[in-house]
Amino acid sequence: MINEESKAPRSAYPRSLILSFAALLLLASTYCVYLFVRVDAVTRTNNRRAPSVGRLFDLRSRTNDAVQECFAFVISGDEAEKRDFETWAANYEQFSRSFLQQAALDAVSREQFDRVLEQQHQIAGSGRQMITTYAQTGVVDRADFDAFEHDVDQFSRAMAVLQRQLESEWATSQQNTALVWHQTRTESLVLGAVFAVLSATLLFLLLRRFHAYDQLREKAMTSIMESNRRFRLIFESEPQCVKLVDREGRLVDINSAGLQLLEAEREDVLGKCIFDVIVEEDRERFIKASQAVLRGESNRLEFEIVGLKGQHRTMTTRQVPIRYGSDETAHVLSITEDITEKRRIEQQLKDHRDKLAHASRVNLLGELVSSIAHELNQPLSAATNYAFVLEKLASESPVQTAAIREHAGRVRDQAHRAAEIVRGIRRLLKPNPADNQPTDIHQLIESSLGIMGPDLRARGVDLITQLHAESLTVDGHQVQLQQVLMNLFQNAIQAMDQVERSRRTLTIHTVSTTEHIEIRVKDTGNGIESEDKRDVFRTFFTTKPEGMGMGLAVARSIIEAHQGSLVVEESTPRGTVFLVVLPLSGEFADECCESKSMHC
């Protein structure tokens, strides 16, 4: 149950949105790695070409230095410089070979290095030969100097050509580098544009997906809130008490009707144990029933509670288990009805029925006594007459006149006494006019039909009431009049047991004349045989196997005691009609007369 309007919790974004965002980050990372690789490749190319050119320049410089030192040695003839030159020549040859192995060959071709190095070796060999000859003879031939100078010049020209080639290749390398950078920049721009388009498209799709998801979530939240609002409206408008109780018996939620029954405010009872308001006699039974519901059962029971203000109420409740996606019962839902008034009315009806039964027994007894009294009156009257004759005869005869007169007087006295006793019983059982009071006959009919309602429904009898537009009042004993009506209704219902349920109809019709009210009770049964109609009101006459034949006799006696009449009429095409005629109360009759005179 939800106690108040609350927003739905914010859910995590769908997995598809998270994967799309991850793909966008991966694409950006890939593009950055690509740019780094391109820049690193260009940088490495330039770093490889620069040492090669520098080393070639260094080789030319060292060769020129060697030639100058050779000339200086020849001119000076110093032994120390000779040794230095020889050391240099050996180191230079080693340096050349090491350079050939270490230098990168992407700037100068292999053939160019071989040609230059061969010239270097020739120059170095010519110099060593010249020095050796000088050391042996002390004289250097001019032709040797010319040859050596020619080699040096040739090597210088080769180095100059190589230098120009290196400069050309260096310029070409710079152009290639610029071209590579231009291509890289172009590719970067193209890829950047593609990445921007892809990113924008993916971002647009993501934003649209986020927007759609937010709209869907907002719609779902609105739907949930509307559903909660409708539920709360229905929950609060339920006329019966609806409550939710947890496994420990604590009240989780309750509607307004339940709060009225408990005579409490919501904050006074929420979280409190509901068992505390149940009377001690019913508490243990209620707890056991609640424990059974927690095990998955459903039940209904009746119990009594005491509100917070001390008022006792009789309740009936139905309890069902509530589960939230698991096998264990989380709460108990109870729908409770206050049947205090119902039980009070039932008790009143029971008391009323008891009174009617008592009145019926008294009337039956009165009818029985009346019948006995009627039968006794005849022999008593005869005994009285006989006694009178006996007394008269005795007065005319002198024989034992005194004795005959004495016994005849005793017969007469006893007969008078018996008659007086019978008259006393009649007076005792006859309704006292002082008990009569104005009675609304329509209310009496409706009350009697209310009592007979369960029997009407159980037997499938349709009820039609055609009552006078205005209320009709008679002076009479309310209990006795209701007994007559219920007797007529019960006879009509039982008379239709032998016909189809679809044909069972009880009609109650009332009309008003100037001084009387007429009540007709009509059924659709098989009717009364013609020969039985004159005996239906006779005491002990009945057509029912279990009947006593007293009901209609008592009913007629009561109606006649109220200055009315009860007769049976013909009904077409089938059924029976009983007509009750009662005098209207004096004041009401006068009003009816005046009303009818005005209409006239």
C-alpha positions in Angstrom: 0.0 0.0 0.0 1.1 3.6 -0.7 0.3 6.1 2.0 0.9 9.2 -0.1 1.8 10.3 -3.6 5.4 9.5 -4.3 7.6 9.7 -7.3 8.9 6.6 -8.9 12.6 5.9 -8.3 15.0 7.0 -11.1 16.1 3.9 -13.0 19.5 3.3 -14.5 20.0 4.1 -18.2 19.5 1.2 -20.6 22.5 -0.9 -21.5 22.2 0.1 -25.2 22.8 3.8 -24.2 25.9 2.9 -22.2 27.3 0.8 -25.0 26.7 3.5 -27.5 28.5 6.0 -25.3 31.4 3.6 -24.9 31.6 3.1 -28.7 31.9 6.9 -29.1 34.8 7.0 -26.6 36.5 4.1 -28.4 36.2 5.9 -31.7 37.8 9.0 -30.3 40.6 7.0 -28.7 41.3 5.2 -32.0 41.6 8.5 -33.8 44.0 9.9 -31.3 46.2 6.8 -31.5 46.2 7.1 -35.3 47.4 10.7 -35.1 50.2 9.7 -32.7 51.4 6.9 -34.9 51.6 9.2 -38.0 53.5 11.9 -36.1 55.9 9.4 -34.6 56.6 7.9 -38.1 57.5 11.3 -39.6 59.7 12.1 -36.6 61.6 8.8 -36.8 62.2 9.3 -40.6 63.8 12.7 -40.0 65.8 11.4 -37.1 67.2 8.6 -39.3 68.1 10.9 -42.3 69.8 13.6 -40.2 72.7 11.4 -38.8 73.5 10.0 -42.2 74.0 13.4 -43.8 76.0 14.6 -40.8 78.3 11.6 -40.8 79.0 12.1 -44.5 79.9 15.7 -44.0 82.2 14.6 -41.1 83.8 12.0 -43.5 84.7 14.7 -46.0 86.0 17.0 -43.3 88.3 14.3 -41.9 89.6 13.4 -45.4 90.6 17.0 -46.1 92.3 17.1 -42.7 94.2 13.9 -43.6 95.5 15.4 -46.9 96.6 18.6 -45.1 98.4 16.6 -42.4 100.1 14.5 -45.2 101.5 17.5 -46.9 102.6 19.0 -43.6 104.4 15.7 -42.8 106.1 15.6 -46.2 107.2 19.1 -45.9 108.4 18.9 -42.3 109.7 15.3 -42.2 109.0 15.1 -38.5 109.0 11.6 -37.2 106.4 12.4 -34.5 104.0 13.6 -37.2 104.8 10.5 -39.2 103.7 8.3 -36.3 100.6 10.5 -35.8 99.7 10.2 -39.5 100.1 6.4 -39.4 97.9 6.2 -36.3 95.4 8.4 -38.0 95.4 6.3 -41.2 94.7 3.1 -39.2 92.0 4.7 -37.2 90.4 6.3 -40.2 90.2 3.0 -42.0 88.5 1.5 -39.0 86.2 4.5 -38.7 85.2 4.2 -42.4 84.3 0.5 -42.0 82.4 1.2 -38.8 80.6 4.1 -40.5 79.6 1.8 -43.4 78.0 -0.6 -40.9 76.3 2.0 -38.7 75.1 4.7 -41.1 71.6 4.6 -42.3 71.5 3.9 -46.1 68.2 5.5 -46.9 69.9 8.9 -47.6 73.0 7.7 -49.7 73.0 4.5 -51.8 75.4 1.6 -51.2 77.3 2.2 -54.5 78.0 5.8 -53.6 79.5 4.8 -50.2 81.6 2.1 -51.9 83.0 4.5 -54.5 83.8 7.2 -52.0 85.5 4.8 -49.6 87.6 3.3 -52.4 88.8 6.7 -53.2 89.6 7.3 -49.5 91.6 4.0 -49.4 93.5 5.0 -52.6 94.4 8.4 -51.1 95.4 6.8 -47.9 97.5 4.1 -49.7 99.3 6.7 -51.9 100.1 8.7 -48.8 101.5 5.7 -46.9 103.6 4.7 -50.0 105.0 8.2 -50.3 105.8 8.3 -46.7 107.5 4.9 -46.8 109.6 5.9 -49.7 110.6 9.0 -48.0 111.5 7.1 -44.9 113.7 4.7 -46.9 115.4 7.1 -49.3 114.7 10.4 -47.8 113.6 11.6 -51.2 110.0 11.9 -52.6 109.6 11.8 -56.3 107.8 14.7 -57.9 105.6 12.3 -59.9 104.4 10.8 -56.6 103.4 14.2 -55.4 101.6 14.8 -58.7 99.8 11.5 -58.5 98.9 12.0 -54.9 97.6 15.5 -55.7 95.6 14.1 -58.6 94.0 11.6 -56.3 93.2 14.3 -53.8 91.6 16.5 -56.4 89.6 13.5 -57.8 88.5 12.7 -54.3 87.5 16.3 -53.6 85.4 16.4 -56.8 83.8 13.1 -55.8 83.1 14.5 -52.4 81.7 17.7 -53.9 79.4 15.7 -56.2 78.4 13.6 -53.2 77.8 16.7 -51.2 75.6 18.1 -53.9 73.8 14.8 -54.1 73.4 14.7 -50.3 72.1 18.3 -50.3 69.7 17.4 -53.1 68.5 14.3 -51.3 68.3 16.3 -48.0 66.1 18.8 -49.8 64.1 16.0 -51.3 63.8 14.5 -47.8 62.6 17.8 -46.5 60.1 18.0 -49.3 59.0 14.4 -48.7 58.7 15.3 -45.0 56.5 18.3 -45.9 54.5 16.1 -48.2 54.1 13.5 -45.5 53.0 16.2 -43.1 50.6 17.6 -45.7 49.2 14.1 -46.3 49.0 13.5 -42.6 47.2 16.9 -42.2 44.8 16.1 -45.0 44.1 12.6 -43.7 43.7 14.1 -40.3 41.3 16.7 -41.6 39.3 14.0 -43.5 39.4 11.6 -40.7 38.6 14.4 -38.3 35.6 15.4 -40.4 34.5 11.8 -40.6 35.0 11.4 -36.9 33.1 14.7 -36.3 30.2 13.5 -38.5 30.1 10.1 -36.8 30.4 11.7 -33.4 27.7 14.2 -34.1 25.5 11.5 -35.5 26.1 9.2 -32.6 25.7 12.1 -30.2 22.4 13.0 -31.8 21.2 9.5 -31.6 22.3 9.3 -28.0 20.6 12.6 -27.2 17.5 11.5 -29.0 17.6 8.1 -27.2 18.1 9.9 -23.9 15.2 12.2 -24.6 13.0 9.3 -25.6 14.0 7.4 -22.5 13.4 10.4 -20.3 10.0 10.9 -22.0 9.2 7.2 -21.5 10.3 7.3 -17.9 8.3 10.5 -17.3 5.3 8.9 -18.8 5.8 5.8 -16.7 6.2 7.9 -13.6 3.0 9.9 -14.5 1.2 6.6 -15.1 2.4 5.2 -11.8 1.4 8.4 -9.9 -2.0 8.4 -11.6 -2.4 4.7 -10.8 -1.5 5.5 -7.2 -3.9 8.4 -7.1 -6.8 6.2 -8.4 -5.9 3.4 -6.0 -5.8 5.9 -3.1 -9.2 7.3 -4.2 -10.7 3.8 -4.4 -9.0 2.8 -1.1 -10.3 5.8 0.8 -13.8 5.7 -0.7 -14.3 2.0 0.3 -17.2 2.1 2.9 -15.8 -0.9 4.7 -12.6 -1.0 6.7 -9.6 -2.0 4.5 -6.2 -2.4 6.3 -2.8 -3.9 5.7 -1.0 -5.6 8.6 2.6 -6.9 8.6 3.8 -10.3 9.9 4.1 -9.0 13.5 0.6 -7.6 13.5 1.6 -4.0 13.1 -0.7 -1.7 11.1 0.9 -0.6 7.8 -2.0 1.2 6.2 -5.8 1.7 6.8 -8.5 3.7 5.0 -10.8 6.4 6.5 -13.6 4.0 7.2 -11.2 1.9 9.4 -10.1 5.0 11.2 -13.7 5.8 12.0 -14.3 2.4 13.4 -11.1 2.6 15.6 -12.1 6.2 16.6 -8.5 7.3 15.9 -6.3 9.4 13.7 -3.9 7.9 11.2 -0.8 8.8 13.1 -2.2 7.3 16.3 -2.5 3.7 14.9 0.1 3.3 12.1 2.8 1.1 13.3 0.8 -0.1 16.3 -0.2 -3.7 17.0 -3.8 -4.3 15.7 -4.3 -7.1 18.2 -4.5 -4.6 21.1 -8.0 -3.2 20.0 -9.6 -6.7 20.0 -11.4 -7.8 23.2 -9.6 -10.3 25.2 -12.2 -13.0 24.6 -11.6 -12.9 20.8 -7.9 -11.9 20.7 -6.3 -15.4 20.8 -8.7 -16.7 18.2 -7.9 -13.7 15.9 -4.1 -14.2 16.3 -4.4 -17.8 15.3 -6.5 -16.9 12.3 -3.8 -14.3 11.3 -1.0 -16.8 11.6 -3.0 -19.2 9.4 -3.2 -16.4 6.8 0.6 -15.9 7.0 0.9 -19.6 6.0 -1.1 -18.9 2.8 -4.6 -19.6 3.9 -7.7 -17.3 3.7 -10.4 -17.1 6.4 -13.4 -15.1 7.7 -14.2 -14.6 11.3 -16.3 -12.5 13.6 -14.9 -10.7 16.6 -15.4 -7.6 18.9 -13.2 -4.6 19.2 -13.0 -1.6 21.6 -12.2 1.7 19.9 -9.7 4.2 21.4 -12.7 6.0 22.9 -14.1 2.9 24.5 -16.9 2.0 22.1 -17.6 -1.7 21.6 -18.2 -2.9 18.0 -19.0 -6.2 16.5 -16.9 -6.9 13.4 -16.6 -9.5 10.7 -13.4 -9.6 8.6 -12.0 -11.6 5.6 -8.2 -11.9 5.6 -6.0 -12.9 2.5 -2.2 -13.2 2.2 -0.2 -10.6 0.2 3.0 -11.7 -1.5 5.5 -9.5 -3.4 7.2 -11.8 -5.9 8.3 -14.3 -3.3 6.8 -17.4 -1.7 6.7 -15.8 1.8 3.7 -13.8 2.8 4.7 -10.2 3.5 1.4 -8.7 4.6 -2.1 -9.6 5.5 -4.9 -7.7 3.7 -8.1 -7.5 5.7 -11.6 -6.2 4.7 -13.6 -5.6 7.8 -17.3 -4.8 8.1 -19.0 -3.3 11.1 -22.0 -5.5 11.8 -22.9 -4.0 15.2 -26.1 -2.5 13.8 -26.9 -5.7 11.9 -26.6 -7.8 15.0 -28.7 -5.3 17.0 -31.4 -5.5 14.3 -31.2 -9.3 14.2 -31.7 -9.3 18.0 -34.6 -7.0 17.7 -36.2 -9.2 15.0 -35.6 -12.2 17.2 -37.3 -10.5 20.1 -40.1 -9.4 17.8 -40.5 -12.9 16.5 -40.6 -14.2 20.0 -43.3 -11.7 20.9 -45.3 -12.6 17.8 -44.9 -16.3 18.7 -46.0 -15.6 22.2 -49.0 -13.6 20.9 -49.8 -16.3 18.5 -49.7 -18.9 21.3 -51.9 -16.7 23.5 -54.3 -16.1 20.6 -54.3 -19.8 19.8 -55.0 -20.5 23.4 -57.7 -17.9 23.4 -59.3 -19.4 20.3 -59.1 -22.8 21.8 -60.6 -21.6 25.1 -63.3 -19.7 23.1 -64.1 -22.9 21.3 -64.2 -24.8 24.6 -66.3 -22.1 26.2 -68.7 -22.2 23.3 -69.0 -25.9 23.6 -69.4 -25.7 27.4 -71.9 -22.9 27.3 -74.5 -25.1 25.7 -74.5 -27.9 28.4 -74.2 -25.3 31.1 -77.2 -23.4 29.6 -79.1 -26.7 29.5 -78.1 -27.5 33.1 -79.3 -24.1 34.1 -82.6 -24.6 32.3 -83.0 -28.1 33.8 -82.3 -26.7 37.3 -84.9 -24.0 36.7 -87.5 -26.6 35.7 -86.5 -28.8 38.6 -87.0 -26.0 40.9 -90.3 -25.1 39.4 -91.5 -28.7 39.6 -90.5 -28.9 43.2 -92.4 -25.8 44.1 -95.5 -27.4 42.6 -95.1 -30.8 44.4 -95.2 -31.1 48.2 -93.0 -34.1 48.3 -89.6 -33.3 49.5 -89.9 -29.8 48.3 -87.1 -28.4 50.4 -84.6 -31.0 49.3 -85.4 -30.7 45.6 -85.3 -26.9 45.9 -81.9 -27.1 47.6 -80.3 -29.3 45.1 -81.8 -27.5 42.2 -80.3 -24.2 43.6 -76.9 -25.8 43.8 -77.1 -27.0 40.2 -78.1 -23.5 39.1 -75.3 -21.9 41.2 -72.6 -24.1 39.8 -73.9 -23.6 36.3 -73.7 -19.8 36.8 -70.3 -20.1 38.3 -69.0 -22.1 35.3 -70.5 -19.5 33.0 -68.8 -16.8 35.0 -65.5 -18.6 34.7 -65.8 -18.9 31.0 -66.8 -15.2 30.7 -63.8 -14.3 32.8 -61.4 -16.3 30.5 -63.0 -14.5 27.5 -62.5 -11.1 29.1 -58.9 -12.1 29.9 -58.1 -13.1 26.3 -60.1 -10.4 24.5 -57.9 -7.5 23.4 -58.1 -4.5 25.7 -59.2 -1.4 23.8 -56.8 0.6 26.0 -53.9 -1.3 24.3 -55.0 -0.1 20.8 -53.0 2.8 19.2 -52.9 4.4 15.8 -50.9 2.1 13.5 -49.7 2.9 10.0 -50.8 -0.1 8.0 -48.3 0.4 5.2 -45.3 0.5 7.7 -46.8 -2.7 9.2 -46.9 -4.4 5.8 -43.3 -3.4 5.0 -42.1 -4.6 8.4 -43.8 -7.9 7.9 -42.5 -8.3 4.4 -39.0 -7.5 5.8 -39.3 -10.4 8.2 -40.6 -12.7 5.5 -37.9 -11.6 3.0 -35.5 -14.6 3.4 -38.4 -17.0 2.9 -39.5 -15.2 -0.2 -36.0 -15.3 -1.7 -35.5 -18.9 -0.7 -38.7 -20.1 -2.4 -38.2 -17.9 -5.5 -41.3 -15.8 -5.0 -41.6 -12.5 -6.9 -43.2 -9.7 -4.7 -45.5 -7.0 -6.1 -46.7 -4.2 -3.7 -49.5 -1.9 -4.9 -50.0 0.4 -1.9 -52.3 3.4 -1.6 -50.5 6.6 -2.4 -51.1 8.0 1.1 -50.4 6.4 4.5 -53.4 4.7 6.1 -53.8 4.5 9.8 -56.0 2.2 11.9 -56.6 2.0 15.7 -55.5 -1.5 16.8 -53.1 -3.7 18.6 -49.9 -3.6 16.4 -48.5 -7.0 17.4 -51.8 -8.8 16.7 -52.4 -7.0 13.4 -48.8 -7.9 12.3 -49.5 -11.5 13.3 -52.5 -11.6 11.0 -50.5 -10.2 8.1 -47.6 -12.6 8.6 -50.1 -15.5 8.8 -51.7 -14.5 5.5 -48.2 -14.0 3.8 -46.9 -17.3 5.1 -50.1 -19.1 3.8 -49.7 -17.5 0.4 -46.0 -18.4 0.1 -46.6 -22.0 1.1 -49.6 -22.3 -1.3 -47.3 -21.7 -4.3 -44.9 -24.5 -3.4 -46.6 -26.8 -5.9 -46.2 -24.5 -8.9 -43.2 -23.6 -11.0 -40.8 -21.0 -9.6 -41.3 -18.7 -12.6 -45.1 -18.5 -11.8 -44.7 -17.7 -8.1 -45.9 -14.1 -7.4 -47.2 -12.5 -4.2 -49.2 -9.3 -4.6 -50.1 -6.9 -1.8 -52.7 -4.3 -2.7 -54.3 -1.6 -0.5 -57.1 0.8 -1.2 -59.0 3.2 1.0 -62.8 3.9 1.1 -64.5 6.5 3.1 -64.3 4.7 6.5 -62.3 1.5 5.8 -59.0 0.2 4.4 -59.0 -2.9 2.3 -55.9 -5.1 2.2 -55.8 -7.9 -0.5 -53.2 -10.7 -0.3 -53.1 -12.6 -3.6 -51.0 -15.6 -4.5 -50.6 -17.6 -7.8 -51.0 -21.1 -6.3 -53.5 -23.8 -7.2 -56.3 -22.0 -5.2 -58.8 -23.4 -2.6 -61.4 -25.9 -3.6 -65.0 -24.6 -3.6 -66.2 -27.0 -0.9 -63.4 -26.0 1.4 -63.9 -22.2 1.2 -66.7 -22.2 3.8 -64.5 -24.1 6.3 -61.1 -22.3 6.0 -61.9 -20.1 9.0 -63.2 -22.9 11.1 -61.1 -24.0 14.1 -59.0 -27.1 13.5 -59.7 -27.1 9.8 -56.6 -27.5 7.6 -55.5 -28.8 4.2 -51.8 -29.2 5.3 -50.6 -32.4 6.7 -48.6 -30.6 9.4 -51.2 -27.9 10.0 -53.3 -27.4 13.1 -56.1 -25.4 11.5 -55.8 -22.5 14.0 -54.0 -19.7 12.0 -56.9 -18.4 9.9 -59.4 -18.9 12.8 -57.2 -16.8 15.1 -56.6 -14.2 12.3 -60.4 -13.8 11.8 -60.9 -13.5 15.6 -58.3 -10.8 15.8 -59.7 -8.8 12.8 -63.2 -9.1 14.2 -62.0 -7.9 17.6 -60.8 -4.8 15.7 -64.3 -4.3 14.3 -63.1 -5.6 10.9 -63.7 -8.6 8.6 -61.5 -11.3 6.9 -62.9 -13.2 3.9 -61.6 -15.2 1.0 -62.4 -14.1 -2.6 -62.3 -15.7 -6.0 -59.1 -15.3 -8.1 -58.8 -15.7 -11.8 -57.3 -17.6 -13.5 -55.7 -19.2 -10.5 -54.6 -18.5 -6.9 -56.3 -17.2 -3.8 -57.2 -13.7 -2.5 -57.7 -12.9 1.1 -59.4 -9.6 1.9 -58.9 -7.8 5.2 -61.2 -4.9 5.9 -60.4 -2.6 8.9 -61.9 0.7 10.0 -59.7 3.7 9.6 -58.8 5.6 12.8 -61.4 8.3 13.7 -59.2 11.3 12.9 -57.9 9.7 9.7 -61.5 8.7 8.6 -62.7 12.3 9.1 -59.8 13.6 7.0 -60.7 11.1 4.3 -64.3 12.1 4.3 -63.4 15.8 4.1 -61.0 15.1 1.3 -63.6 13.0 -0.7 -66.2 15.7 -0.1 -63.9 18.3 -1.5 -63.3 16.1 -4.6 -67.0 15.7 -4.9 
